[in-house]
Amino acid sequence: MTRLVELEATGPRTLEPEDIDDEKGDVAVCQCGLSESFPFCDGSHRRTRDEADDETYVYDDDGRDVVERVVTTGEENGRTDDPDRDD
């Protein structure tokens, strides 16, 4: 499975001592891309438990949808950014 995730940050996040969970003594970093407190995990990954391996998903406030086709820059004009392709 894959997920389309839109990120808005323009730089890295520096971890501070207050980022450590007082109860667990650790820092959980988001790997699903859905956390409201990104880059920290907030448990949003639980929404992904039943994703199918062969699907791509996009999530929003209303839930999730399966993406049928992903178009990248240039591809909409019949061009791909494949360096091995002779255009």
Summary of the structure (lengths in Angstrom):
residues: 87
radius of gyration: 17.4
end to end distance: 30.7
largest distance: 57.0
contacts: 138
relative contact order: 0.18
helix: 13%
strand: 17%
